[in-house]
Amino acid sequence: MPANRLILGDWNTICDVCGLKFKASELRKDWRGLMVCSHDWETRHPQDFLRVPVDNPAVPWVRPQGEDQFVPTTYICLPENSVAVAGVGVAGCMVAGKVSVTPIPNRSAVAGIMIAGSGVAGHS
């Protein structure tokens, strides 16, 4: 129906969504507060009314982090500890470039365990 007709007590107005002309009695207010025609009117989504329980992320109890405990260690730098070979030398005692020591009695000479210059053949 065209909006340009005479209805006593009614007036012409514009829909806030589509911009078409309607009589004021044909428009109604939607949930956003806009005056809309029947084609543009929509109900509010039910998810808008959900009440979600509040999550409490606080832990039940806390305590401060403990201090680090360092144990002093004393190494005795012997000639066999100064070899710059992993598993043989001792940190802080190794000498860069030193790869062998003089044979020491009672050193293992088993294949796969012996390191060149540190084992004595016949000793285990």
C-alpha positions as CSV (number, residue, x, y, z in Angstrom):
1,M,0.0,0.0,0.0
2,P,1.3,3.4,-0.8
3,A,2.1,5.6,2.2
4,N,0.6,8.7,0.5
5,R,-3.0,8.2,1.6
6,L,-5.0,10.0,4.2
7,I,-5.5,8.2,7.5
8,L,-6.6,10.6,10.3
9,G,-4.2,10.5,13.3
10,D,-1.4,8.7,11.2
11,W,1.5,10.2,9.4
12,N,4.2,9.2,6.8
13,T,7.6,8.0,8.1
14,I,10.7,6.1,6.9
15,C,11.9,2.7,8.0
16,D,15.3,2.9,9.8
17,V,16.6,-0.2,8.0
18,C,15.4,-0.2,4.4
19,G,14.6,3.5,4.0
20,L,11.1,3.0,2.4
21,K,8.1,5.2,3.3
22,F,5.4,3.8,5.5
23,K,2.6,5.0,7.7
24,A,3.7,5.4,11.4
25,S,1.2,2.7,12.5
26,E,2.9,0.2,10.2
27,L,6.3,0.5,11.9
28,R,7.3,-0.9,15.3
29,K,10.3,-0.6,17.5
30,D,12.8,-3.5,17.4
31,W,15.2,-4.6,20.2
32,R,17.9,-2.2,19.0
33,G,15.5,0.8,19.4
34,L,15.0,1.3,15.6
35,M,11.6,1.9,14.0
36,V,11.3,-0.7,11.3
37,C,8.7,-2.2,8.9
38,S,7.4,-5.7,9.3
39,H,9.9,-7.0,6.7
40,D,12.9,-5.7,8.6
41,W,11.7,-6.5,12.1
42,E,13.6,-9.3,13.8
43,T,13.5,-10.7,17.3
44,R,16.5,-10.6,19.5
45,H,18.6,-13.8,19.4
46,P,18.1,-16.1,22.4
47,Q,21.9,-16.4,22.9
48,D,21.8,-12.7,24.0
49,F,19.9,-13.8,27.1
50,L,22.3,-16.5,28.3
51,R,23.9,-16.0,31.7
52,V,27.2,-17.8,31.8
53,P,28.7,-18.7,35.2
54,V,31.7,-16.6,36.2
55,D,34.9,-18.4,35.9
56,N,37.3,-18.0,38.9
57,P,40.8,-18.6,37.6
58,A,42.4,-18.1,41.0
59,V,44.3,-21.0,42.4
60,P,43.3,-22.2,45.9
61,W,46.7,-21.6,47.5
62,V,50.1,-20.3,46.5
63,R,53.6,-20.1,48.0
64,P,56.8,-18.3,46.9
65,Q,59.3,-20.0,44.7
66,G,62.2,-21.4,46.7
67,E,65.8,-20.1,46.4
68,D,68.2,-22.2,44.3
69,Q,70.6,-24.3,46.3
70,F,74.2,-24.6,44.9
71,V,76.5,-27.2,46.3
72,P,80.2,-26.3,46.0
73,T,82.2,-28.9,44.3
74,T,86.0,-29.2,44.4
75,Y,87.8,-30.9,41.6
76,I,91.3,-32.1,41.8
77,C,93.0,-31.4,38.5
78,L,95.1,-34.5,37.7
79,P,97.0,-35.0,34.4
80,E,94.3,-37.4,33.1
81,N,91.6,-34.9,34.0
82,S,93.2,-32.2,31.8
83,V,92.6,-34.1,28.5
84,A,90.3,-32.2,26.2
85,V,88.2,-35.3,25.4
86,A,84.5,-35.6,26.4
87,G,84.0,-38.1,29.2
88,V,87.6,-38.0,30.2
89,G,88.4,-34.4,31.1
90,V,87.0,-32.5,34.0
91,A,85.4,-29.1,33.4
92,G,87.8,-26.4,34.6
93,C,90.8,-28.7,34.4
94,M,90.8,-29.4,30.6
95,V,93.5,-27.8,28.5
96,A,92.6,-26.9,24.9
97,G,94.4,-29.0,22.4
98,K,95.6,-31.6,24.9
99,V,94.3,-35.0,23.6
100,S,96.6,-37.5,25.4
101,V,98.3,-38.1,28.7
102,T,101.1,-40.4,29.8
103,P,99.9,-43.9,30.4
104,I,98.6,-44.4,33.9
105,P,98.6,-47.9,35.5
106,N,95.3,-49.7,36.0
107,R,93.6,-47.8,33.1
108,S,91.2,-49.7,31.0
109,A,92.4,-50.9,27.6
110,V,89.1,-52.4,26.5
111,A,88.2,-51.6,22.9
112,G,85.4,-49.0,22.7
113,I,86.3,-47.6,26.1
114,M,90.0,-46.9,25.7
115,I,90.9,-43.4,24.4
116,A,94.2,-43.2,22.5
117,G,97.0,-42.4,24.9
118,S,95.1,-43.0,28.1
119,G,94.9,-46.7,28.2
120,V,97.6,-49.3,28.8
121,A,97.5,-52.5,26.9
122,G,97.1,-55.5,29.1
123,H,95.6,-53.5,32.0
124,S,91.9,-53.6,32.8
